[in-house]
Amino acid sequence: MPVDERALAESISTLTGILEAMAGPPVQPISAHLSVTVTAAADLFGVDSVGVLLLDGDGELRAVASSTALAAALEKAQQQVGVGPGHDAQARRGSVLVEDLTAVPEYAPLLAAIEPLTARAVLSAPIWVDSEVVGNLNLIRTDVHRWTPVEARSATAYAEVVGRLLGLAAQSLRQGPIMERVVPTGHAEITDVGT
């Protein structure tokens, strides 16, 4: 499904409004804002699911938000098995576009960990706060899909908004590494919003 660039601009504008509202102490935990963000991304990009992985205080990727049970399972599996598009995006400090997860032998443990659910295509865009990659936004499809340059650019722009959200949350809380401000080390939570 092609990305509607007007809808992307409107969605980013709405999320920017959330960011501006966070200028003072946050009224809701950051996980609530991330839940809104991943749900909006799933609708905007026309994908089956969206998830977010963030680095914790020990430098490990942790699942923190998901739009459906599929994203929750995939993000938790990436966290547990230590492989996947999110890990690759983190290591490369750039977007990773996977047309078919089953065609990448290194991802076999990841796919086994989410059975009986099926994920086929993933676009993982890095989330930056200041000059550091602190995690990634993962768009997930249940079918094989060749990601377009427009989808890649749009996901990158959306991940930038998530980074701004995290940066503002971190400023508001003024303590510890980014992930510890969102979810303390060892206490990663997955927020499911619908199925």
Contacts in CASP RR format, 6 or more apart in sequence:
PFRMAT RR
TARGET T0000
AUTHOR 0000-0000-0000
METHOD contacts of the structure
MODEL  1
MPVDERALAESISTLTGILEAMAGPPVQPISAHLSVTVTAAADLFGVDSV
GVLLLDGDGELRAVASSTALAAALEKAQQQVGVGPGHDAQARRGSVLVED
LTAVPEYAPLLAAIEPLTARAVLSAPIWVDSEVVGNLNLIRTDVHRWTPV
EARSATAYAEVVGRLLGLAAQSLRQGPIMERVVPTGHAEITDVGT
1 45 0 8 1.000
1 46 0 8 1.000
2 148 0 8 1.000
2 150 0 8 1.000
2 151 0 8 1.000
3 44 0 8 1.000
3 45 0 8 1.000
3 148 0 8 1.000
3 150 0 8 1.000
3 151 0 8 1.000
3 154 0 8 1.000
4 44 0 8 1.000
5 150 0 8 1.000
5 154 0 8 1.000
7 44 0 8 1.000
8 44 0 8 1.000
8 154 0 8 1.000
8 157 0 8 1.000
8 158 0 8 1.000
11 40 0 8 1.000
11 41 0 8 1.000
11 44 0 8 1.000
11 158 0 8 1.000
12 157 0 8 1.000
12 158 0 8 1.000
12 161 0 8 1.000
14 40 0 8 1.000
15 36 0 8 1.000
15 37 0 8 1.000
15 40 0 8 1.000
15 161 0 8 1.000
15 165 0 8 1.000
16 161 0 8 1.000
16 164 0 8 1.000
18 33 0 8 1.000
18 36 0 8 1.000
18 165 0 8 1.000
19 161 0 8 1.000
19 164 0 8 1.000
19 165 0 8 1.000
19 168 0 8 1.000
21 27 0 8 1.000
22 33 0 8 1.000
22 165 0 8 1.000
22 168 0 8 1.000
22 169 0 8 1.000
22 172 0 8 1.000
23 168 0 8 1.000
24 172 0 8 1.000
25 172 0 8 1.000
26 33 0 8 1.000
26 169 0 8 1.000
26 172 0 8 1.000
26 173 0 8 1.000
30 165 0 8 1.000
30 166 0 8 1.000
30 169 0 8 1.000
30 181 0 8 1.000
30 182 0 8 1.000
31 64 0 8 1.000
31 65 0 8 1.000
31 182 0 8 1.000
31 183 0 8 1.000
31 189 0 8 1.000
31 191 0 8 1.000
32 191 0 8 1.000
33 165 0 8 1.000
33 169 0 8 1.000
34 52 0 8 1.000
34 64 0 8 1.000
34 65 0 8 1.000
34 162 0 8 1.000
34 165 0 8 1.000
34 182 0 8 1.000
34 191 0 8 1.000
35 65 0 8 1.000
35 191 0 8 1.000
35 193 0 8 1.000
37 52 0 8 1.000
37 65 0 8 1.000
37 161 0 8 1.000
37 162 0 8 1.000
37 165 0 8 1.000
38 50 0 8 1.000
38 51 0 8 1.000
38 52 0 8 1.000
38 65 0 8 1.000
38 66 0 8 1.000
38 67 0 8 1.000
38 71 0 8 1.000
38 137 0 8 1.000
38 191 0 8 1.000
38 193 0 8 1.000
39 50 0 8 1.000
39 67 0 8 1.000
39 193 0 8 1.000
41 47 0 8 1.000
41 50 0 8 1.000
41 67 0 8 1.000
41 137 0 8 1.000
41 139 0 8 1.000
41 158 0 8 1.000
42 48 0 8 1.000
42 49 0 8 1.000
42 50 0 8 1.000
42 67 0 8 1.000
42 68 0 8 1.000
44 158 0 8 1.000
45 139 0 8 1.000
45 151 0 8 1.000
45 154 0 8 1.000
45 155 0 8 1.000
45 158 0 8 1.000
47 139 0 8 1.000
47 140 0 8 1.000
47 141 0 8 1.000
48 68 0 8 1.000
48 70 0 8 1.000
48 119 0 8 1.000
48 140 0 8 1.000
48 141 0 8 1.000
48 142 0 8 1.000
49 66 0 8 1.000
49 67 0 8 1.000
49 68 0 8 1.000
49 70 0 8 1.000
49 71 0 8 1.000
49 74 0 8 1.000
49 119 0 8 1.000
49 140 0 8 1.000
50 66 0 8 1.000
50 67 0 8 1.000
50 71 0 8 1.000
50 137 0 8 1.000
50 138 0 8 1.000
50 139 0 8 1.000
50 140 0 8 1.000
51 63 0 8 1.000
51 65 0 8 1.000
51 66 0 8 1.000
51 67 0 8 1.000
51 71 0 8 1.000
51 72 0 8 1.000
51 74 0 8 1.000
51 75 0 8 1.000
51 137 0 8 1.000
51 138 0 8 1.000
51 140 0 8 1.000
52 63 0 8 1.000
52 64 0 8 1.000
52 65 0 8 1.000
52 66 0 8 1.000
52 75 0 8 1.000
52 127 0 8 1.000
52 135 0 8 1.000
52 136 0 8 1.000
52 137 0 8 1.000
52 138 0 8 1.000
52 162 0 8 1.000
53 61 0 8 1.000
53 62 0 8 1.000
53 63 0 8 1.000
53 64 0 8 1.000
53 75 0 8 1.000
53 78 0 8 1.000
53 79 0 8 1.000
53 86 0 8 1.000
53 90 0 8 1.000
53 135 0 8 1.000
53 136 0 8 1.000
53 138 0 8 1.000
54 61 0 8 1.000
54 62 0 8 1.000
54 64 0 8 1.000
54 127 0 8 1.000
54 134 0 8 1.000
54 135 0 8 1.000
54 166 0 8 1.000
54 178 0 8 1.000
54 179 0 8 1.000
54 182 0 8 1.000
54 183 0 8 1.000
55 61 0 8 1.000
55 62 0 8 1.000
55 90 0 8 1.000
55 134 0 8 1.000
55 135 0 8 1.000
55 177 0 8 1.000
55 178 0 8 1.000
55 179 0 8 1.000
56 62 0 8 1.000
56 177 0 8 1.000
56 179 0 8 1.000
56 180 0 8 1.000
56 183 0 8 1.000
56 185 0 8 1.000
56 186 0 8 1.000
56 188 0 8 1.000
57 176 0 8 1.000
57 177 0 8 1.000
57 179 0 8 1.000
57 180 0 8 1.000
57 185 0 8 1.000
58 185 0 8 1.000
59 179 0 8 1.000
60 79 0 8 1.000
61 78 0 8 1.000
61 79 0 8 1.000
61 82 0 8 1.000
61 86 0 8 1.000
61 87 0 8 1.000
61 90 0 8 1.000
61 135 0 8 1.000
61 136 0 8 1.000
62 79 0 8 1.000
62 179 0 8 1.000
62 183 0 8 1.000
62 186 0 8 1.000
62 188 0 8 1.000
63 72 0 8 1.000
63 75 0 8 1.000
63 76 0 8 1.000
63 78 0 8 1.000
63 79 0 8 1.000
63 188 0 8 1.000
63 190 0 8 1.000
64 75 0 8 1.000
64 179 0 8 1.000
64 182 0 8 1.000
64 183 0 8 1.000
64 188 0 8 1.000
64 189 0 8 1.000
64 190 0 8 1.000
64 191 0 8 1.000
65 190 0 8 1.000
65 191 0 8 1.000
66 72 0 8 1.000
66 75 0 8 1.000
66 190 0 8 1.000
66 191 0 8 1.000
66 192 0 8 1.000
66 193 0 8 1.000
67 192 0 8 1.000
67 193 0 8 1.000
67 194 0 8 1.000
68 192 0 8 1.000
68 193 0 8 1.000
68 194 0 8 1.000
68 195 0 8 1.000
69 117 0 8 1.000
69 192 0 8 1.000
69 194 0 8 1.000
69 195 0 8 1.000
70 114 0 8 1.000
70 117 0 8 1.000
70 118 0 8 1.000
70 119 0 8 1.000
70 140 0 8 1.000
70 142 0 8 1.000
71 138 0 8 1.000
71 140 0 8 1.000
72 190 0 8 1.000
72 192 0 8 1.000
73 113 0 8 1.000
73 114 0 8 1.000
73 117 0 8 1.000
74 110 0 8 1.000
74 114 0 8 1.000
74 117 0 8 1.000
74 119 0 8 1.000
74 122 0 8 1.000
74 138 0 8 1.000
74 140 0 8 1.000
75 138 0 8 1.000
75 190 0 8 1.000
76 190 0 8 1.000
77 110 0 8 1.000
77 113 0 8 1.000
77 114 0 8 1.000
78 84 0 8 1.000
78 85 0 8 1.000
78 86 0 8 1.000
78 87 0 8 1.000
78 110 0 8 1.000
79 188 0 8 1.000
80 113 0 8 1.000
81 109 0 8 1.000
81 110 0 8 1.000
81 113 0 8 1.000
83 106 0 8 1.000
83 107 0 8 1.000
83 109 0 8 1.000
83 110 0 8 1.000
84 106 0 8 1.000
84 107 0 8 1.000
84 110 0 8 1.000
84 122 0 8 1.000
84 124 0 8 1.000
85 96 0 8 1.000
85 98 0 8 1.000
85 101 0 8 1.000
85 107 0 8 1.000
85 122 0 8 1.000
85 123 0 8 1.000
85 124 0 8 1.000
85 136 0 8 1.000
85 138 0 8 1.000
86 96 0 8 1.000
86 122 0 8 1.000
86 124 0 8 1.000
86 135 0 8 1.000
86 136 0 8 1.000
86 138 0 8 1.000
88 96 0 8 1.000
88 124 0 8 1.000
89 95 0 8 1.000
89 96 0 8 1.000
89 124 0 8 1.000
89 125 0 8 1.000
89 126 0 8 1.000
89 133 0 8 1.000
89 135 0 8 1.000
89 136 0 8 1.000
90 126 0 8 1.000
90 133 0 8 1.000
90 135 0 8 1.000
90 136 0 8 1.000
93 126 0 8 1.000
93 133 0 8 1.000
94 125 0 8 1.000
94 126 0 8 1.000
94 133 0 8 1.000
95 123 0 8 1.000
95 124 0 8 1.000
95 125 0 8 1.000
95 126 0 8 1.000
95 152 0 8 1.000
95 155 0 8 1.000
95 156 0 8 1.000
96 122 0 8 1.000
96 123 0 8 1.000
96 124 0 8 1.000
97 123 0 8 1.000
97 124 0 8 1.000
97 147 0 8 1.000
97 152 0 8 1.000
98 104 0 8 1.000
98 107 0 8 1.000
98 121 0 8 1.000
98 122 0 8 1.000
98 123 0 8 1.000
98 124 0 8 1.000
99 121 0 8 1.000
99 144 0 8 1.000
99 145 0 8 1.000
99 146 0 8 1.000
99 147 0 8 1.000
100 120 0 8 1.000
100 121 0 8 1.000
100 144 0 8 1.000
101 107 0 8 1.000
101 110 0 8 1.000
101 111 0 8 1.000
101 119 0 8 1.000
101 120 0 8 1.000
101 121 0 8 1.000
101 122 0 8 1.000
102 111 0 8 1.000
102 120 0 8 1.000
111 119 0 8 1.000
118 142 0 8 1.000
119 140 0 8 1.000
119 141 0 8 1.000
119 142 0 8 1.000
120 141 0 8 1.000
120 142 0 8 1.000
120 143 0 8 1.000
120 144 0 8 1.000
120 145 0 8 1.000
121 140 0 8 1.000
121 141 0 8 1.000
121 143 0 8 1.000
121 144 0 8 1.000
121 145 0 8 1.000
121 147 0 8 1.000
122 138 0 8 1.000
122 139 0 8 1.000
122 140 0 8 1.000
122 141 0 8 1.000
123 138 0 8 1.000
123 139 0 8 1.000
123 147 0 8 1.000
123 151 0 8 1.000
123 152 0 8 1.000
123 155 0 8 1.000
124 136 0 8 1.000
124 137 0 8 1.000
124 138 0 8 1.000
124 139 0 8 1.000
125 136 0 8 1.000
125 137 0 8 1.000
125 138 0 8 1.000
125 139 0 8 1.000
125 152 0 8 1.000
125 155 0 8 1.000
125 156 0 8 1.000
125 158 0 8 1.000
125 159 0 8 1.000
126 133 0 8 1.000
126 135 0 8 1.000
126 136 0 8 1.000
126 159 0 8 1.000
127 133 0 8 1.000
127 134 0 8 1.000
127 135 0 8 1.000
127 136 0 8 1.000
127 137 0 8 1.000
127 159 0 8 1.000
127 162 0 8 1.000
127 163 0 8 1.000
127 166 0 8 1.000
128 134 0 8 1.000
128 159 0 8 1.000
128 160 0 8 1.000
128 163 0 8 1.000
129 163 0 8 1.000
129 166 0 8 1.000
129 167 0 8 1.000
129 170 0 8 1.000
129 178 0 8 1.000
130 167 0 8 1.000
134 163 0 8 1.000
134 166 0 8 1.000
134 178 0 8 1.000
134 179 0 8 1.000
136 159 0 8 1.000
137 155 0 8 1.000
137 158 0 8 1.000
137 159 0 8 1.000
137 162 0 8 1.000
139 151 0 8 1.000
139 155 0 8 1.000
166 178 0 8 1.000
166 182 0 8 1.000
167 178 0 8 1.000
169 181 0 8 1.000
169 182 0 8 1.000
170 178 0 8 1.000
170 181 0 8 1.000
173 181 0 8 1.000
175 181 0 8 1.000
179 185 0 8 1.000
183 189 0 8 1.000
END
